[in-house]
């Protein structure tokens, strides 16, 4: 019989901790309960995580690493695209770590004043600076702080809304807040948020995950990720049309998201296509014939 690898035990502990914290809350979940769920001794838990706070820190580490990678990419990229690289990437990371973030929403302040806490503070300050832009005044800096909240908080409060729909709504809201309906400077073509990674625990960060995904767009100044900001381009060509490489079919989850977005009445077919990364014709094929008229 092969002995269990230490890293596998660590991952099992993190997954059990995530489940129990979600069920009972961080404060009301003792290490003993985690050990009992895994049929381990408390000493075995302490071998990997000397304190419960170490568990909490490990659960948010992948998200923290993704934020740092996103900001590095935004700082190294074209200055005119930095704002929307951060905003769209922020939404993707938040959605990619949706479950741990929702569970830890009220407990993340318990990370203490150690290295992770200071990293989170630096992440917030860097994001605010990049969103506000150079030589920003007080009002621009206030808007930058509000924009980060608009790209974060809805994930916690709208837990039943599919990623694609929530992604489109959050980016639409932040564009309205910033008075930038086309997301100027952004050529990013996002899909339905970051698939996979939503239950990451204890693994390596995704180096920005889908946050730094870009697609070459012909003359594209509108984003294919906003799901609510694309406007007809000059000459009447609608944004959000299929570009080479986009999938011709939609998954069942995307079909459901498209129908919910259309039923809500706030998104056009072009905007739904842009949010889901498919053509407008593909969207129409999956909408209810009566509703699509």
Backbone torsions as a table, in degrees:
resi	resn	phi	psi	omega
1	UNK	NA	131.6	-177.6
2	UNK	-82.1	133.0	178.9
3	UNK	-67.1	145.6	-179.0
4	UNK	-70.0	131.7	-179.3
5	UNK	-66.3	140.4	-179.6
6	UNK	-56.1	-39.8	-178.3
7	UNK	-63.7	-33.6	179.5
8	UNK	-68.4	-39.1	176.7
9	UNK	-62.4	-41.9	179.3
10	UNK	-60.9	-44.2	179.7
11	UNK	-64.3	-40.9	178.1
12	UNK	-62.0	-40.3	178.9
13	UNK	-63.0	-43.5	-179.2
14	UNK	-64.5	-41.1	179.9
15	UNK	-66.2	-41.4	178.6
16	UNK	-65.3	-41.3	178.7
17	UNK	-61.8	-42.4	179.2
18	UNK	-60.7	-44.9	179.5
19	UNK	-63.3	-44.9	-177.0
20	UNK	-72.1	-37.3	176.1
21	UNK	-62.7	-38.2	178.9
22	UNK	-66.4	-36.9	-178.1
23	UNK	-75.5	-43.5	-170.2
24	UNK	-118.1	-10.7	-174.7
25	UNK	92.1	151.4	-178.4
26	UNK	-61.2	-47.0	-174.5
27	UNK	-64.0	-32.1	-174.2
28	UNK	-98.2	11.9	178.8
29	UNK	-114.1	101.6	178.1
30	UNK	-76.5	158.3	177.7
31	UNK	-59.5	-33.1	179.3
32	UNK	-58.2	-39.5	-179.5
33	UNK	-66.6	-38.0	176.6
34	UNK	-64.0	-43.6	179.1
35	UNK	-61.5	-42.0	-178.9
36	UNK	-64.8	-38.4	179.6
37	UNK	-62.3	-36.0	-177.6
38	UNK	-93.7	-1.1	-175.9
39	UNK	57.9	43.2	175.0
40	UNK	-115.8	168.0	172.9
41	UNK	-86.1	158.2	175.9
42	UNK	-61.0	-33.8	178.4
43	UNK	-61.6	-34.9	178.4
44	UNK	-65.8	-37.5	176.3
45	UNK	-65.0	-45.7	-177.2
46	UNK	-66.2	-24.4	177.4
47	UNK	-62.3	-39.0	-178.8
48	UNK	-90.6	-33.1	-176.8
49	UNK	-136.1	99.9	-174.7
50	UNK	-57.8	-27.8	178.1
51	UNK	-140.7	165.8	177.4
52	UNK	-65.9	-30.7	177.8
53	UNK	-62.6	-34.1	176.2
54	UNK	-62.9	-35.1	175.5
55	UNK	-62.8	-47.4	-179.7
56	UNK	-60.4	-43.5	179.6
57	UNK	-62.3	-41.9	-179.5
58	UNK	-65.5	-33.9	-179.4
59	UNK	-67.2	-32.6	-178.2
60	UNK	-96.9	-5.6	-177.6
61	UNK	-57.2	-45.8	179.7
62	UNK	-57.8	-40.4	179.1
63	UNK	-66.4	-42.3	179.0
64	UNK	-61.2	-44.1	179.5
65	UNK	-63.2	-38.1	178.5
66	UNK	-64.7	-42.4	177.8
67	UNK	-60.6	-43.9	-179.5
68	UNK	-62.9	-41.7	178.9
69	UNK	-65.8	-39.7	177.3
70	UNK	-59.7	-48.2	-177.4
71	UNK	-66.4	-36.5	175.3
72	UNK	-59.9	-44.9	-179.7
73	UNK	-64.2	-40.5	-179.7
74	UNK	-66.0	-39.0	-180.0
75	UNK	-70.5	-30.3	-179.0
76	UNK	-85.9	-18.0	-177.5
77	UNK	-85.9	-175.1	179.3
78	UNK	-58.5	133.0	-176.6
79	UNK	-60.4	-35.7	-176.3
80	UNK	-70.7	-14.7	179.5
81	UNK	-105.9	-0.2	-173.8
82	UNK	-59.0	-44.4	-177.0
83	UNK	-56.7	-51.1	-174.5
84	UNK	-80.5	-22.5	170.4
85	UNK	-61.0	-44.2	179.8
86	UNK	-67.7	-49.5	-174.2
87	UNK	-64.4	-47.9	-179.0
88	UNK	-69.0	-40.0	177.8
89	UNK	-65.8	-36.7	178.6
90	UNK	-60.6	-46.1	179.1
91	UNK	-61.4	-43.1	-179.4
92	UNK	-62.0	-41.5	-179.5
93	UNK	-68.3	-44.2	178.6
94	UNK	-58.3	-43.8	178.8
95	UNK	-69.3	-35.5	-179.8
96	UNK	-66.7	-25.9	179.0
97	UNK	-114.5	36.7	-170.1
98	UNK	-60.5	-46.1	-175.5
99	UNK	-68.7	-51.7	178.3
100	UNK	-59.3	-38.1	-178.3
101	UNK	-64.5	-45.0	179.8
102	UNK	-62.5	-40.7	-178.6
103	UNK	-68.7	-34.4	-174.2
104	UNK	-95.3	5.7	-172.4
105	UNK	-54.2	-42.2	-177.2
106	UNK	-91.9	-9.1	-175.5
107	UNK	-110.5	-6.2	-174.3
108	UNK	-65.3	-24.6	177.5
109	UNK	-67.2	-13.9	-178.9
110	UNK	-80.4	1.6	-179.7
111	UNK	-64.2	-9.4	174.8
112	UNK	82.5	-155.3	-177.2
113	UNK	-119.6	29.2	-179.0
114	UNK	-86.2	-159.1	-174.6
115	UNK	-61.5	-42.3	-178.1
116	UNK	-64.2	-40.0	177.9
117	UNK	-59.4	-46.8	-178.3
118	UNK	-68.8	-32.5	174.7
119	UNK	-64.1	-41.2	178.9
120	UNK	-63.1	-40.3	177.7
121	UNK	-63.4	-44.3	179.4
122	UNK	-64.4	-38.0	177.4
123	UNK	-60.5	-47.2	-179.6
124	UNK	-61.2	-43.5	-178.7
125	UNK	-66.5	-42.4	179.3
126	UNK	-65.0	-42.7	179.5
127	UNK	-62.8	-44.5	179.7
128	UNK	-60.4	-41.5	-179.6
129	UNK	-64.7	-43.2	-177.6
130	UNK	-69.5	-36.5	179.6
131	UNK	-72.8	-41.0	-179.9
132	UNK	-67.1	-36.2	-179.8
133	UNK	90.7	167.2	-179.0
134	UNK	-66.1	147.5	177.2
135	UNK	57.6	31.1	-179.1
136	UNK	-71.6	144.1	174.9
137	UNK	-90.4	-174.2	-177.5
138	UNK	-59.8	-45.3	-176.3
139	UNK	-63.2	-41.6	179.3
140	UNK	-64.5	-37.0	-179.9
141	UNK	-71.7	-36.0	175.0
142	UNK	-63.4	-44.3	178.8
143	UNK	-61.4	-36.0	179.6
144	UNK	-63.9	-42.5	177.9
145	UNK	-63.6	-42.4	179.0
146	UNK	-64.3	-36.1	-179.5
147	UNK	-64.6	-40.6	178.2
148	UNK	-62.5	-41.7	178.3
149	UNK	-63.7	-40.0	179.9
150	UNK	-65.9	-25.0	179.1
151	UNK	-94.7	8.7	-176.6
152	UNK	-129.3	-58.2	-169.3
153	UNK	-59.2	-38.4	-178.2
154	UNK	-58.0	-27.6	-179.8
155	UNK	-61.6	-34.0	-178.9
156	UNK	-77.6	-35.5	-172.1
157	UNK	-94.0	-15.2	-179.6
158	UNK	-120.5	64.4	-171.3
159	UNK	-69.5	-21.5	-176.8
160	UNK	-95.7	-2.1	-179.2
161	UNK	-84.5	130.3	-179.5
162	UNK	-59.1	152.4	-177.7
163	UNK	-53.6	-47.0	-175.5
164	UNK	-61.7	-42.1	-179.1
165	UNK	-68.4	-46.4	-177.9
166	UNK	-66.3	-38.0	178.6
167	UNK	-59.4	-47.6	179.7
168	UNK	-61.7	-43.8	-178.2
169	UNK	-66.1	-41.7	-178.7
170	UNK	-65.3	-44.1	-179.1
171	UNK	-69.3	-33.9	175.2
172	UNK	-63.4	-43.4	-180.0
173	UNK	-63.4	-41.1	-177.3
174	UNK	-72.1	-30.9	175.6
175	UNK	-65.6	-40.0	177.4
176	UNK	-65.3	-41.0	179.3
177	UNK	-60.2	-43.7	-175.9
178	UNK	-87.6	-2.0	179.4
179	UNK	65.3	35.0	-177.2
180	UNK	-130.2	75.6	-171.2
181	UNK	-64.4	-20.0	-178.8
182	UNK	-103.2	-1.4	-178.7
183	UNK	61.0	54.5	-172.6
184	UNK	-55.2	139.6	177.0
185	UNK	88.2	-3.0	-176.6
186	UNK	-106.8	127.5	175.8
187	UNK	-111.7	16.7	-172.8
188	UNK	-76.7	137.1	177.0
189	UNK	-114.1	91.9	-178.6
190	UNK	-88.8	157.2	177.4
191	UNK	-100.0	-126.2	-176.9
192	UNK	-98.8	40.8	-177.7
193	UNK	84.1	-174.5	-177.7
194	UNK	-86.2	107.4	175.7
195	UNK	-76.3	140.0	-177.0
196	UNK	80.8	152.7	178.7
197	UNK	85.5	-3.8	-177.9
198	UNK	-70.4	-19.7	177.3
199	UNK	-119.4	32.7	179.8
200	UNK	-63.6	133.1	173.5
201	UNK	-140.4	123.7	171.3
202	UNK	71.9	0.8	-179.3
203	UNK	-89.5	179.8	177.5
204	UNK	-73.8	150.0	177.3
205	UNK	-64.0	161.5	-176.3
206	UNK	-93.0	20.1	177.4
207	UNK	51.8	47.5	178.5
208	UNK	94.2	-8.8	178.5
209	UNK	50.4	-130.5	-179.6
210	UNK	-83.8	4.6	-172.8
211	UNK	-65.9	-28.9	-176.4
212	UNK	-106.5	14.9	178.6
213	UNK	-68.5	131.9	174.5
214	UNK	-134.6	156.1	176.2
215	UNK	-132.5	138.7	179.2
216	UNK	-68.0	125.2	-179.7
217	UNK	-121.4	135.7	-178.3
218	UNK	-72.5	110.4	179.9
219	UNK	60.4	23.0	-171.4
220	UNK	-82.2	114.2	170.9
221	UNK	-105.7	-11.3	177.9
222	UNK	-93.4	155.1	179.4
223	UNK	-91.0	146.4	174.4
224	UNK	-92.9	11.0	-176.9
225	UNK	-110.6	-9.9	-168.9
226	UNK	-78.9	-25.1	177.5
227	UNK	61.0	14.2	-179.8
228	UNK	-171.5	6.2	-176.6
229	UNK	-119.9	-10.8	-177.2
230	UNK	-65.8	134.1	178.7
231	UNK	-125.9	156.0	-179.3
232	UNK	-57.2	135.1	179.2
233	UNK	-82.1	172.5	179.2
234	UNK	-57.9	143.6	-179.6
235	UNK	85.1	-0.8	174.4
236	UNK	88.0	1.2	179.0
237	UNK	-73.7	123.3	-176.5
238	UNK	-79.0	138.4	174.6
239	UNK	-71.1	160.2	176.7
240	UNK	90.6	0.5	177.3
241	UNK	-71.1	160.0	-174.6
242	UNK	-65.2	131.0	173.3
243	UNK	-107.0	160.3	179.7
244	UNK	-53.1	135.8	177.6
245	UNK	97.5	-14.0	178.0
246	UNK	-74.6	147.9	-179.7
247	UNK	-67.5	143.3	179.5
248	UNK	-85.1	-17.8	-178.3
249	UNK	-122.4	162.8	178.0
250	UNK	-114.2	148.1	175.3
251	UNK	-74.4	163.6	177.3
252	UNK	-56.0	-36.2	179.6
253	UNK	-66.5	-40.0	178.8
254	UNK	-67.9	-37.5	177.8
255	UNK	-60.6	-45.8	179.5
256	UNK	-61.8	-42.9	179.6
257	UNK	-63.3	-42.6	-179.6
258	UNK	-61.4	-42.8	-178.5
259	UNK	-68.3	-36.8	178.6
260	UNK	-68.5	-41.7	179.0
261	UNK	-62.8	-42.4	-179.0
262	UNK	-69.1	-40.5	-179.5
263	UNK	-64.4	-29.7	179.7
264	UNK	-68.3	-20.2	176.7
265	UNK	79.4	3.9	-176.7
266	UNK	-103.0	-4.4	-175.7
267	UNK	-129.8	131.6	174.7
268	UNK	-79.1	169.5	177.9
269	UNK	-60.9	-37.7	178.2
270	UNK	-62.1	-42.4	-178.3
271	UNK	-69.1	-38.2	177.8
272	UNK	-65.6	-42.9	178.5
273	UNK	-60.6	-41.8	179.9
274	UNK	-64.4	-41.5	-178.0
275	UNK	-66.8	-34.3	-175.3
276	UNK	-96.8	-5.4	177.1
277	UNK	73.5	32.8	179.0
278	UNK	-130.3	176.9	179.3
279	UNK	-80.7	161.2	176.8
280	UNK	-63.4	-37.8	179.2
281	UNK	-61.6	-37.6	178.3
282	UNK	-64.5	-40.7	177.5
283	UNK	-60.8	-47.9	-178.3
284	UNK	-60.5	-34.4	-179.0
285	UNK	-64.6	-25.9	-175.3
286	UNK	-103.1	-5.9	176.8
287	UNK	-83.0	155.2	175.6
288	UNK	-60.9	128.8	-176.7
289	UNK	-50.8	-42.1	-179.1
290	UNK	-68.9	-38.0	-177.5
291	UNK	-74.5	-25.7	-176.0
292	UNK	-76.6	-14.0	-178.3
293	UNK	-74.0	NA	NA
